[in-house]
Amino acid sequence: MLGQITVNRWLLDTNILSAIIKNPTGSAATKAMAIAHAKPGQLVTSVVVECELAFGAQRIGSTALVQKISQLLQLIAPQPFGQDGVAHYANIRTQLEKSGTPIGPNDTFIAAHALALGATLVTDNEAEFRRVPSLQIENWLR
């Protein structure tokens, strides 16, 4: 159902997972680990985020980074993009294009995925995602 938000589920964006990998004792990592232990299964990410992370690691040719990403994604499971996401994607893209404020294509998918899962999107890219109606956003880096 469009616009339905479920409390206490978080979808972590690429920049948040990158921050966790780069700084495993930082604020984002600390909060993620606390939630992962207190509320198993409530921290997720999108398969779109997984693609972005894999691209970044491949682009720089780092097998160590590939391993770190793999380990992190065992704890924060990438979710498939399902049919509910399709409806949200079409709605978001239509609304933002009509208002002249579109966001990037991957960000549109990530926002749609968060809405479809009823999750709060955790991102450091608030300016972009705030354009998406009904999307709940948190920033664990500020």
Secondary structure, DSSP 4 states (H G I P E B T S, - for coil): -TT---TT-EEE-HHHHHHHHH-TTSHHHHHHHHHHHHSTT-EEEEHHHHHHHHHHHHHHT-HHHHHHHHHHHHHSEEEP--HHHHHHHHHHHHHHHHTT----HHHHHHHHHHHHHT-EEE-S-HHHHTTSTT--EE-S--
